């Protein structure tokens, strides 16, 4: 029973992590390019966005976002004569997801920005020698190389984000109809049985399986990005637990 219910709660963790990663990937790319822009009007807002979400704890971001969303009018907001409800924004499936989306976008943007700065100048000069400029050079040279160089670090960010979804249980965002994530059910069983040594290891076991799945999927994408390189130059993504620090 504990395996079943905690596993059903893991669906919410997968939902939070997958949607935040997919949406955050595109925002991270845009912010990384903005950080590399020459104009300070574009670069400074991106710098402050990354600094804000990387410099503050995720747990605090959950509470600040919830308090800000609660302040929205209960009756909704009038947009061009249409009354838009705001009550759904304070639910975990929407509000907590929005915080995770912004948080992972900030961390991923810093990873991609570092990769963008690490592109060998020879690759860019070769692209210009072939007549590639502007959008063509970015689409065929800069963007694929940025992804290839930053993918191992981005894989770690994906793993950390799925682990961070357990913080939604402790945040101020209420669950939907008493249907919470894996940690919600683990806490329920621990309180009912007075034995935390069964439900919490089950949660850990499920997240180990989830980490293996993320590593496998991102490893396949990494091989795709490095398919043009010789086998001895390809970066491999492997799960290597740090047993001794």
DRENDO-1510 file (C-alpha; in Angstrom, 1 decimal, always signed):
<recs>
REC; n; res; u; v; w
REC; 1; UNK; +0.0; +0.0; +0.0 .
REC; 2; UNK; +2.8; +2.4; +0.8 .
REC; 3; UNK; +4.7; +1.6; -2.4 .
REC; 4; UNK; +1.5; +2.2; -4.4 .
REC; 5; UNK; +0.4; +5.5; -2.8 .
REC; 6; UNK; +3.9; +7.0; -2.7 .
REC; 7; UNK; +4.4; +6.0; -6.3 .
REC; 8; UNK; +1.1; +7.7; -7.3 .
REC; 9; UNK; +2.3; +10.8; -5.5 .
REC; 10; UNK; +5.5; +10.7; -7.5 .
REC; 11; UNK; +3.5; +11.6; -10.6 .
REC; 12; UNK; +3.2; +15.1; -9.2 .
REC; 13; UNK; +7.0; +15.3; -8.8 .
REC; 14; UNK; +7.5; +14.2; -12.4 .
REC; 15; UNK; +4.9; +16.8; -13.5 .
REC; 16; UNK; +6.7; +19.6; -11.7 .
REC; 17; UNK; +10.1; +18.6; -12.9 .
REC; 18; UNK; +9.2; +17.8; -16.5 .
REC; 19; UNK; +7.1; +20.9; -17.2 .
REC; 20; UNK; +9.5; +23.2; -15.4 .
REC; 21; UNK; +12.5; +21.8; -17.4 .
REC; 22; UNK; +10.7; +22.0; -20.8 .
REC; 23; UNK; +9.6; +25.5; -20.3 .
REC; 24; UNK; +12.7; +26.6; -18.5 .
REC; 25; UNK; +14.9; +25.3; -21.3 .
REC; 26; UNK; +13.6; +27.9; -23.7 .
REC; 27; UNK; +13.8; +30.8; -21.2 .
REC; 28; UNK; +17.3; +29.7; -20.2 .
REC; 29; UNK; +18.5; +29.9; -23.8 .
REC; 30; UNK; +17.0; +33.4; -24.1 .
REC; 31; UNK; +18.5; +34.6; -20.9 .
REC; 32; UNK; +21.9; +33.2; -21.8 .
REC; 33; UNK; +21.9; +35.1; -25.0 .
REC; 34; UNK; +20.7; +38.2; -23.2 .
REC; 35; UNK; +23.6; +37.9; -20.8 .
REC; 36; UNK; +26.0; +37.7; -23.7 .
REC; 37; UNK; +24.5; +40.8; -25.4 .
REC; 38; UNK; +26.6; +43.9; -25.9 .
REC; 39; UNK; +23.8; +46.3; -24.9 .
REC; 40; UNK; +23.5; +46.9; -21.2 .
REC; 41; UNK; +19.7; +47.4; -21.5 .
REC; 42; UNK; +19.5; +43.7; -22.5 .
REC; 43; UNK; +22.4; +42.3; -20.4 .
REC; 44; UNK; +21.6; +43.9; -17.1 .
REC; 45; UNK; +18.0; +42.6; -16.6 .
REC; 46; UNK; +19.3; +39.1; -17.5 .
REC; 47; UNK; +22.2; +39.4; -15.0 .
REC; 48; UNK; +19.8; +40.5; -12.2 .
REC; 49; UNK; +17.3; +37.7; -13.0 .
REC; 50; UNK; +20.0; +35.1; -12.7 .
REC; 51; UNK; +21.5; +36.7; -9.6 .
REC; 52; UNK; +18.1; +36.9; -7.9 .
REC; 53; UNK; +17.0; +33.3; -8.4 .
REC; 54; UNK; +20.5; +31.8; -7.8 .
REC; 55; UNK; +21.3; +34.0; -4.9 .
REC; 56; UNK; +18.1; +33.2; -2.8 .
REC; 57; UNK; +17.0; +29.8; -1.4 .
REC; 58; UNK; +14.3; +28.0; -3.4 .
REC; 59; UNK; +12.4; +27.5; -0.2 .
REC; 60; UNK; +12.2; +31.3; +0.4 .
REC; 61; UNK; +11.1; +31.8; -3.2 .
REC; 62; UNK; +8.1; +29.5; -2.7 .
REC; 63; UNK; +6.9; +31.5; +0.3 .
REC; 64; UNK; +7.5; +34.9; -1.3 .
REC; 65; UNK; +5.7; +33.8; -4.5 .
REC; 66; UNK; +2.8; +32.5; -2.5 .
REC; 67; UNK; +2.4; +35.7; -0.4 .
REC; 68; UNK; +2.5; +37.7; -3.6 .
REC; 69; UNK; -0.1; +35.6; -5.4 .
REC; 70; UNK; -2.4; +35.7; -2.4 .
REC; 71; UNK; -2.5; +39.5; -2.6 .
REC; 72; UNK; -4.1; +39.3; -6.1 .
REC; 73; UNK; -7.8; +40.3; -6.1 .
REC; 74; UNK; -10.1; +37.4; -5.1 .
REC; 75; UNK; -12.6; +38.3; -7.7 .
REC; 76; UNK; -10.1; +38.1; -10.4 .
REC; 77; UNK; -8.5; +40.7; -12.8 .
REC; 78; UNK; -10.4; +42.5; -15.5 .
REC; 79; UNK; -8.5; +42.2; -18.8 .
REC; 80; UNK; -10.2; +44.0; -21.7 .
REC; 81; UNK; -13.6; +43.3; -20.2 .
REC; 82; UNK; -12.9; +39.7; -19.5 .
REC; 83; UNK; -12.8; +38.6; -15.8 .
REC; 84; UNK; -9.8; +36.3; -15.3 .
REC; 85; UNK; -9.8; +34.2; -12.1 .
REC; 86; UNK; -6.7; +34.4; -9.9 .
REC; 87; UNK; -7.5; +31.7; -7.3 .
REC; 88; UNK; -5.8; +29.0; -9.3 .
REC; 89; UNK; -2.4; +30.8; -9.1 .
REC; 90; UNK; -2.1; +30.0; -5.4 .
REC; 91; UNK; -2.4; +26.2; -6.0 .
REC; 92; UNK; +0.6; +24.0; -6.0 .
REC; 93; UNK; +0.1; +22.8; -9.5 .
REC; 94; UNK; +0.4; +26.3; -10.9 .
REC; 95; UNK; +2.2; +28.6; -8.4 .
REC; 96; UNK; +4.8; +26.2; -7.2 .
REC; 97; UNK; +5.4; +25.1; -10.9 .
REC; 98; UNK; +6.0; +28.8; -11.8 .
REC; 99; UNK; +8.6; +29.2; -9.1 .
REC; 100; UNK; +10.4; +26.0; -10.2 .
REC; 101; UNK; +10.3; +27.2; -13.8 .
REC; 102; UNK; +11.9; +30.5; -13.0 .
REC; 103; UNK; +14.5; +28.9; -10.7 .
REC; 104; UNK; +15.7; +26.3; -13.2 .
REC; 105; UNK; +15.7; +28.8; -16.0 .
REC; 106; UNK; +18.1; +31.0; -14.0 .
REC; 107; UNK; +20.5; +28.1; -13.1 .
REC; 108; UNK; +20.4; +26.7; -16.7 .
REC; 109; UNK; +20.9; +30.2; -18.2 .
REC; 110; UNK; +24.2; +30.5; -16.2 .
REC; 111; UNK; +25.3; +27.0; -17.5 .
REC; 112; UNK; +24.5; +27.9; -21.1 .
REC; 113; UNK; +26.1; +31.3; -20.8 .
REC; 114; UNK; +29.3; +29.7; -19.6 .
REC; 115; UNK; +29.1; +27.3; -22.5 .
REC; 116; UNK; +28.5; +30.1; -25.0 .
REC; 117; UNK; +31.6; +31.9; -23.8 .
REC; 118; UNK; +33.6; +28.7; -24.1 .
REC; 119; UNK; +32.9; +28.2; -27.8 .
REC; 120; UNK; +36.3; +27.9; -29.6 .
REC; 121; UNK; +37.0; +31.0; -31.6 .
REC; 122; UNK; +38.3; +28.8; -34.4 .
REC; 123; UNK; +34.8; +27.4; -34.9 .
REC; 124; UNK; +33.4; +30.9; -35.3 .
REC; 125; UNK; +36.1; +32.0; -37.6 .
REC; 126; UNK; +35.6; +28.9; -39.7 .
REC; 127; UNK; +31.9; +29.6; -39.9 .
REC; 128; UNK; +32.6; +33.2; -41.1 .
REC; 129; UNK; +35.1; +31.9; -43.6 .
REC; 130; UNK; +32.3; +29.7; -45.1 .
REC; 131; UNK; +30.1; +32.8; -45.3 .
REC; 132; UNK; +27.9; +32.0; -42.3 .
REC; 133; UNK; +26.8; +35.2; -40.5 .
REC; 134; UNK; +24.1; +36.3; -38.2 .
REC; 135; UNK; +21.2; +33.8; -37.7 .
REC; 136; UNK; +22.8; +31.1; -39.8 .
REC; 137; UNK; +26.0; +31.1; -37.8 .
REC; 138; UNK; +24.0; +31.0; -34.5 .
REC; 139; UNK; +21.7; +28.2; -35.6 .
REC; 140; UNK; +24.3; +25.9; -37.2 .
REC; 141; UNK; +27.4; +26.7; -35.1 .
REC; 142; UNK; +26.9; +28.6; -31.9 .
REC; 143; UNK; +23.7; +27.1; -30.5 .
REC; 144; UNK; +24.6; +23.4; -31.1 .
REC; 145; UNK; +28.1; +24.0; -29.7 .
REC; 146; UNK; +26.6; +25.8; -26.7 .
REC; 147; UNK; +24.3; +22.9; -26.0 .
REC; 148; UNK; +27.1; +20.3; -26.5 .
REC; 149; UNK; +29.4; +22.0; -24.1 .
REC; 150; UNK; +26.8; +22.8; -21.5 .
REC; 151; UNK; +24.8; +19.6; -21.6 .
REC; 152; UNK; +26.7; +17.7; -18.8 .
REC; 153; UNK; +26.1; +20.6; -16.4 .
REC; 154; UNK; +22.5; +20.9; -17.6 .
REC; 155; UNK; +22.0; +17.2; -16.8 .
REC; 156; UNK; +23.0; +17.8; -13.2 .
REC; 157; UNK; +20.6; +20.8; -13.0 .
REC; 158; UNK; +17.8; +18.5; -14.3 .
REC; 159; UNK; +18.6; +15.9; -11.5 .
REC; 160; UNK; +18.7; +18.6; -8.8 .
REC; 161; UNK; +15.4; +20.1; -10.0 .
REC; 162; UNK; +13.6; +16.8; -9.7 .
REC; 163; UNK; +15.0; +16.5; -6.2 .
REC; 164; UNK; +13.9; +20.0; -5.4 .
REC; 165; UNK; +10.3; +19.2; -6.3 .
REC; 166; UNK; +10.1; +17.6; -2.8 .
REC; 167; UNK; +10.2; +21.1; -1.3 .
REC; 168; UNK; +6.7; +21.7; -2.8 .
REC; 169; UNK; +5.3; +19.6; +0.1 .
REC; 170; UNK; +6.8; +22.0; +2.7 .
REC; 171; UNK; +6.0; +25.2; +0.8 .
REC; 172; UNK; +2.9; +27.3; +1.5 .
REC; 173; UNK; +1.2; +26.2; -1.7 .
REC; 174; UNK; -1.8; +23.8; -0.9 .
REC; 175; UNK; -2.1; +20.6; -2.8 .
REC; 176; UNK; -5.1; +19.9; -5.1 .
REC; 177; UNK; -7.9; +18.0; -3.3 .
REC; 178; UNK; -5.6; +16.3; -0.8 .
REC; 179; UNK; -3.6; +14.7; -3.6 .
REC; 180; UNK; +0.0; +15.5; -2.9 .
REC; 181; UNK; +3.4; +14.4; -4.1 .
REC; 182; UNK; +5.5; +11.5; -2.9 .
REC; 183; UNK; +6.7; +13.2; +0.2 .
REC; 184; UNK; +3.1; +14.1; +1.1 .
REC; 185; UNK; +2.1; +10.4; +1.3 .
REC; 186; UNK; +5.4; +9.4; +3.0 .
REC; 187; UNK; +4.7; +12.0; +5.7 .
REC; 188; UNK; +1.1; +10.7; +6.0 .
REC; 189; UNK; +2.3; +7.1; +6.5 .
REC; 190; UNK; +5.0; +8.1; +8.9 .
REC; 191; UNK; +2.5; +10.0; +11.1 .
REC; 192; UNK; +0.0; +7.1; +11.0 .
REC; 193; UNK; +2.4; +4.2; +11.7 .
REC; 194; UNK; +5.0; +6.2; +13.8 .
REC; 195; UNK; +7.6; +4.4; +11.7 .
REC; 196; UNK; +9.5; +6.8; +9.3 .
REC; 197; UNK; +12.0; +4.1; +8.4 .
REC; 198; UNK; +9.6; +2.5; +5.8 .
REC; 199; UNK; +7.9; +5.4; +3.8 .
REC; 200; UNK; +10.9; +7.7; +3.5 .
REC; 201; UNK; +13.3; +5.0; +2.2 .
REC; 202; UNK; +10.6; +4.2; -0.3 .
REC; 203; UNK; +10.6; +7.9; -1.4 .
REC; 204; UNK; +14.4; +7.7; -1.7 .
REC; 205; UNK; +14.2; +4.5; -3.8 .
REC; 206; UNK; +11.7; +6.1; -6.2 .
REC; 207; UNK; +13.9; +9.2; -6.7 .
REC; 208; UNK; +16.9; +7.0; -7.3 .
REC; 209; UNK; +14.9; +5.3; -10.1 .
REC; 210; UNK; +13.9; +8.8; -11.4 .
REC; 211; UNK; +17.5; +9.9; -11.4 .
REC; 212; UNK; +18.6; +6.9; -13.4 .
REC; 213; UNK; +15.8; +7.7; -15.9 .
REC; 214; UNK; +16.9; +11.3; -16.2 .
REC; 215; UNK; +20.5; +10.3; -16.6 .
REC; 216; UNK; +19.5; +7.8; -19.4 .
REC; 217; UNK; +17.4; +10.3; -21.3 .
REC; 218; UNK; +19.9; +13.1; -21.1 .
REC; 219; UNK; +22.7; +10.7; -21.9 .
REC; 220; UNK; +20.9; +9.8; -25.2 .
REC; 221; UNK; +20.6; +13.5; -26.0 .
REC; 222; UNK; +24.3; +14.0; -25.2 .
REC; 223; UNK; +25.3; +11.3; -27.6 .
REC; 224; UNK; +23.1; +12.9; -30.2 .
REC; 225; UNK; +24.8; +16.3; -29.7 .
REC; 226; UNK; +28.3; +14.7; -29.8 .
REC; 227; UNK; +27.6; +12.3; -32.7 .
REC; 228; UNK; +30.0; +14.2; -35.1 .
REC; 229; UNK; +33.0; +13.9; -32.7 .
REC; 230; UNK; +35.5; +11.1; -32.6 .
REC; 231; UNK; +34.6; +8.5; -29.9 .
REC; 232; UNK; +37.6; +9.5; -27.8 .
REC; 233; UNK; +36.5; +13.2; -27.7 .
REC; 234; UNK; +32.9; +12.6; -26.7 .
REC; 235; UNK; +31.7; +13.7; -23.3 .
REC; 236; UNK; +30.0; +10.9; -21.5 .
REC; 237; UNK; +27.3; +11.4; -18.9 .
REC; 238; UNK; +27.6; +8.7; -16.2 .
REC; 239; UNK; +26.1; +8.4; -12.8 .
REC; 240; UNK; +29.0; +8.3; -10.3 .
REC; 241; UNK; +27.8; +8.6; -6.7 .
REC; 242; UNK; +30.2; +10.5; -4.5 .
REC; 243; UNK; +30.5; +7.9; -1.7 .
REC; 244; UNK; +33.4; +9.5; +0.1 .
REC; 245; UNK; +33.9; +13.2; +0.5 .
</recs>
